[in-house]
Amino acid sequence: MGANSSQLLAQSLPTSNKALYDLQIHAHINVKLGRYQKAIDCYKAAIMKIAEFPELDKKTCAFLRHDLAMIYLRQNRFSFALSSLKKAVAISLQLQGDDVAVAQKIWSKMGLVNIHQGFYAEAEMCYNNMLTASRLIDGDDSVSVAEALEDISLLYTKQARHSKALNALKRALQIRHEKLGAEHASMADTYICIGRVYQDQKEYVAALANYRKALGIKKGDLGKEHVETALCFVLIASVCYECEEYDEALEHYNSALKIYTYLSETHEDLLCPVYKGIAQVYIKTGRSQEAWRSLEEAEKLCRKRVGKIHLIMAEICEIICAGYCSKNSLKKAQLYINKALIIKKKILGENHPLVADTYEKIGSVYKQKHNSQKALDAYSQAMKIRVDKLSEHHPIVADSYWEVGVLLSEVGNIEKAKETLQKCLELYLKSHGRANQIYQKVIKKLEDIEKEVPSAGTAKSRKPTAEHTEFTSHDTSSIDISIKIY
C-alpha cells in the first residue's frame, strides 16, 4: 500500500464523511499488523459506503480499489489484485486535470501484477500506457517518466532483454540526476534497478557496484537503520551468495536482520526473505542445524503473515529440498520439492516460469537419484513452459535445452539429443560467443554423442510418465509444511 495513501484520501474527504476515512485508517493499521483479511473487510466496507456519498470524487474510489489490490498482492491472490486494479484504472481514466496522474500509478501496479502472473504482453501494455501518460502530462524529462522507465526495465529483465532494460535505466538515471541531484534518495532506487539487471546477467562486479552506490545514498539520506537501507544489504548479500562468498553474504544478511528485527513491529514480513537467505548460506557451508533454525523462523513468520499457500512458503520448501540434497537424503528432498510444486501451481497455475523453475529442481533431484528418465520428464516440462512463456530464444531456455539434450542422450534418444543440443548451441552462441566455456561444453557434448554406437540412435525415448500429473491431484488444503529436523 502506498506510503501516503491515507493522507491523500483524508484530503479528498469532506469532514462529514469521517466514518469512511476511519475505515481506511483501520485498514492501514490492520495491514501493518499483518491482519490482512480484516484490512480487506475494511476496504470493501469503505468502497460500499462510497455509494452513499455522491459528493465524493472518483479519485477517492480509485485509491480505495488500488489499496485493496495491494493487500491481495501481498497474499499472492493475483487474480483478485488484477480485478481490483482494473476497476481502479477504469475510474481513474475518467479523472481530469492533475488527478489524471492517479492512473499512472495504477498502471504501474497492474504491470507488476501481470508480471507476477507471467502475463508479459499485458504487463508491457500497462507500462507503455503509463509511460505515454507520463510523457503527455509531465513531459519527456519528468521524474514520472523516470519512474515509468524503471518499471518497464523490470519487465525487460524478466524477458532477458537486458540491453533495453539498461538503456531505459540509464535514461531514468539521467533524468533523476538532472531534476533531483546526485545524492537524492530516489537515485538509489535507479541504481538498485541497474544492479538487478547486471545480477540477472551474472555480471556480479557491476551489480555490486550499483548496489553499493545505492547503499551509500540510502545511509546518507535515510540513516543506517532504515528499512530501505536494509534492502540494500539484502541485495548485496544475494550477489555475494551467488559468487560463493558466503562469509560476506552472511555478514550483510545479518546487517539486514538487525535492522528488520529493530523495526519488526511494522516490517515483520520482511524478515522472512532474510531468514531464507541466511539458511541458504548455512546449507552451502554445511551448518545444517543453524539452517533449520533459520528456516523454522521463516516458516513461522510466513504462516503468521500470509498463510501456508504462498510463494514464500514454496521457496522455503525448495531451500529445505536443497538442504536434504546436500545430505543425499533424496526421499525427504523429493517430499519438499513436490510440496513447492503444489503451492506454486495453486497460486500461479500450470504454465508459469516459476513453476518451470520447480520442475527443473525436481529434475535435479531425479538426476541425483540416477533416474534419467524421470529427470528427463521434469526438465522437459520446464523447457515446455519456458518456451511457451518466455519465447524459444530466452537465455534460460538454452539451459533447459542443455539439460534435456544431455538426458535424451542418456536414455538413448541420440537423434533427438543432437537436435536439442544444436538449439542450445545456437542460443549460447548468441549470448556467450564461441570462446565461452559454456559454448565449448556443448560442442564437446555433441562430439561425444557422435562417438556413440550408431544403433543407439534408433532407440525411442519413453513417453513422459505420470509422475508429475499426480502432483495436481493433491488437496492443497491438507499440505503440512512443518519443518522437522531429522
PEJOHU-V492538 format. One record per pair of residues at least 4 apart in sequence whose C-alpha atoms are under 7 Angstrom apart, sorted by the first residue. I is the first residue (numbers start at 1). J is the second residue. Records with the same first field share a line. If there is no record, write none. Layout:
I: J + J
This chain:
1: 67 + 70
4: 8
5: 9
6: 10 + 25
7: 11
8: 12
9: 13 + 60
10: 21
12: 60
13: 17 + 56
17: 21
18: 22
19: 23
20: 24 + 46
21: 25
22: 26
23: 27 + 42 + 43 + 46
24: 28 + 42 + 43 + 46
25: 29
26: 30 + 42
27: 31 + 39 + 42 + 43
28: 32 + 39
29: 33
30: 34 + 35 + 36 + 38 + 39
31: 35 + 36 + 39
32: 266
33: 266
34: 305
35: 39
36: 40 + 71
37: 41
38: 42
39: 43
40: 44 + 68
41: 45
42: 46
43: 47 + 64 + 68
44: 48
45: 49
46: 50
47: 61 + 64
56: 60
58: 62 + 91 + 92
59: 63 + 92
60: 64
61: 65
62: 66 + 88 + 91 + 92
63: 67
64: 68
65: 69 + 84 + 85 + 88
66: 70 + 84 + 85 + 88 + 106
67: 71
68: 72
69: 73 + 81 + 82 + 84 + 85
70: 74 + 81
71: 75
72: 76 + 77 + 78 + 80 + 81
73: 77 + 78 + 81
75: 306 + 310
76: 310 + 347
77: 81
78: 82 + 113 + 117
79: 83
80: 84
81: 85
82: 86 + 110 + 113
83: 87
84: 88
85: 89 + 106 + 110
86: 90
87: 91
88: 92
89: 93 + 103 + 106
92: 100 + 102 + 103
93: 100 + 103
95: 99 + 100
96: 100
102: 106
103: 107
104: 108 + 130 + 133 + 134
105: 109
106: 110
107: 111 + 126 + 127 + 130
108: 112 + 126 + 127 + 130 + 151
109: 113
110: 114 + 126
111: 115 + 123 + 124 + 126 + 127
112: 116 + 123
113: 117
114: 118 + 119 + 120 + 122 + 123
115: 119 + 120 + 123 + 155
117: 348
118: 352 + 353
119: 123
120: 124
121: 125
122: 126
123: 127
124: 128
125: 129
126: 130
127: 131 + 148 + 152
128: 132
129: 133
130: 134 + 148
131: 135 + 145 + 148
132: 136
133: 137
134: 138 + 139 + 144 + 145
135: 139 + 140 + 145
138: 142
140: 145
141: 145 + 175
142: 146 + 175
143: 147 + 175 + 176
144: 148
145: 149
146: 150 + 172 + 175 + 176
147: 151
148: 152
149: 153 + 168 + 169 + 172
150: 154 + 168 + 169 + 172 + 190 + 193
152: 156
153: 157 + 165 + 168 + 169
154: 158
155: 159
156: 160 + 161 + 162 + 164 + 165
157: 161 + 162 + 165 + 197
159: 390 + 394
160: 394 + 395
161: 165
162: 166 + 197
163: 167
164: 168
165: 169
166: 170 + 194
167: 171
168: 172
169: 173 + 190 + 194
170: 174
171: 175
172: 176
173: 177 + 187 + 190
174: 178
175: 179
176: 180 + 181 + 187
177: 181 + 182
180: 184
182: 187
183: 187 + 217
185: 217 + 218 + 221
186: 190
187: 191
188: 192 + 213 + 214 + 217 + 218
189: 193 + 214
190: 194
191: 195 + 210 + 211 + 213 + 214
192: 196 + 210 + 211 + 214
193: 197
194: 198 + 210
195: 199 + 206 + 207 + 208 + 210 + 211
196: 200 + 207
197: 201
198: 202 + 203 + 204 + 206 + 207
199: 203 + 204 + 207
203: 207
204: 208 + 239
205: 209
206: 210
207: 211
208: 212 + 236 + 239
209: 213
210: 214
211: 215 + 232 + 235 + 236
212: 216
213: 217
214: 218 + 232
215: 219 + 229 + 232
216: 220
217: 221
218: 222 + 223 + 228 + 229
219: 223 + 224 + 229
222: 226
224: 229
225: 229 + 259
226: 230 + 259
227: 231 + 259 + 260
228: 232
229: 233
230: 234 + 256 + 259
231: 235 + 256
232: 236
233: 237 + 252 + 253 + 255 + 256
234: 238 + 252 + 253 + 256
235: 239
236: 240 + 252
237: 241 + 249 + 250 + 252 + 253
238: 242 + 249
239: 243
240: 244 + 245 + 246 + 248 + 249
241: 245 + 246 + 249 + 281
245: 249
246: 250 + 281
247: 251
248: 252
249: 253
250: 254 + 278 + 281
251: 255
252: 256
253: 257 + 274 + 278
254: 258
255: 259
256: 260
257: 261 + 271 + 274
258: 262
259: 263
260: 264 + 267 + 268 + 270 + 271
263: 267
264: 268
269: 301 + 305
271: 275
272: 276 + 298 + 301 + 302
273: 277
274: 278
275: 279 + 294 + 295 + 297 + 298
276: 280 + 294 + 295 + 298 + 316
277: 281
278: 282 + 294
279: 283 + 291 + 294 + 295
280: 284 + 319
281: 285
282: 286 + 287 + 288 + 290 + 291
283: 287 + 288 + 291 + 323
287: 291
288: 292
289: 293
290: 294
291: 295
292: 296 + 485
293: 297
294: 298
295: 299 + 316
296: 300 + 483
297: 301
298: 302
299: 303 + 313
300: 304
301: 305
302: 306 + 307 + 308 + 312 + 313
303: 307 + 308
306: 310
308: 313
309: 313 + 343
310: 314 + 343
311: 315 + 344
312: 316
313: 317
314: 318 + 340 + 343 + 344
315: 319 + 340
316: 320
317: 321 + 336 + 337 + 339 + 340
318: 322 + 336 + 337 + 340
319: 323
320: 324 + 336
321: 325 + 333 + 334 + 336 + 337
322: 326 + 333
323: 327
324: 328 + 329 + 330 + 332 + 333
325: 329 + 330 + 333
329: 333
330: 334 + 365
331: 335
332: 336
333: 337
334: 338 + 365
335: 339
336: 340
337: 341 + 362
338: 342
339: 343
340: 344
341: 345 + 355 + 358
342: 346 + 471 + 472 + 476
343: 347
344: 348 + 355
345: 349 + 350 + 355
348: 352
350: 355
351: 355 + 385
352: 356 + 385
353: 357 + 385 + 386 + 389
354: 358
355: 359
356: 360 + 382 + 385 + 386
357: 361 + 382
358: 362
359: 363 + 378 + 379 + 381 + 382
360: 364 + 378 + 379 + 382
361: 365
362: 366 + 378
363: 367 + 375 + 376 + 378 + 379
364: 368 + 375
365: 369
366: 370 + 371 + 372 + 374 + 375
367: 371 + 372 + 375
371: 375
372: 376 + 407 + 410 + 411
373: 377 + 411
374: 378
375: 379
376: 380 + 404 + 407
377: 381 + 464 + 465
378: 382
379: 383 + 400 + 403 + 404
380: 384 + 404
381: 385
382: 386
383: 387 + 397 + 400
384: 388
385: 389
386: 390 + 391 + 397
387: 391 + 392 + 397
390: 394
392: 397
393: 397 + 427
395: 427
396: 400
397: 401
398: 402 + 424 + 427 + 428
399: 403
400: 404
401: 405 + 420 + 421 + 423 + 424
402: 406 + 421 + 424
403: 407
404: 408
405: 409 + 417 + 418 + 420 + 421
406: 410 + 417
407: 411
408: 412 + 413 + 414 + 416 + 417
409: 413 + 414 + 417
411: 461
412: 456 + 457 + 459 + 461
413: 417 + 457 + 459 + 460 + 461
414: 418 + 456 + 457
415: 419 + 457
416: 420
417: 421
418: 422 + 446
419: 423
420: 424
421: 425 + 442
422: 426
423: 427
424: 428
425: 429 + 439 + 442
426: 430
427: 431
428: 432 + 433 + 439
429: 433 + 434 + 439
432: 436
434: 439
436: 440
437: 441
438: 442
439: 443
440: 444
441: 445
442: 446
443: 447
444: 448
445: 449
446: 450
447: 451
448: 452
466: 470
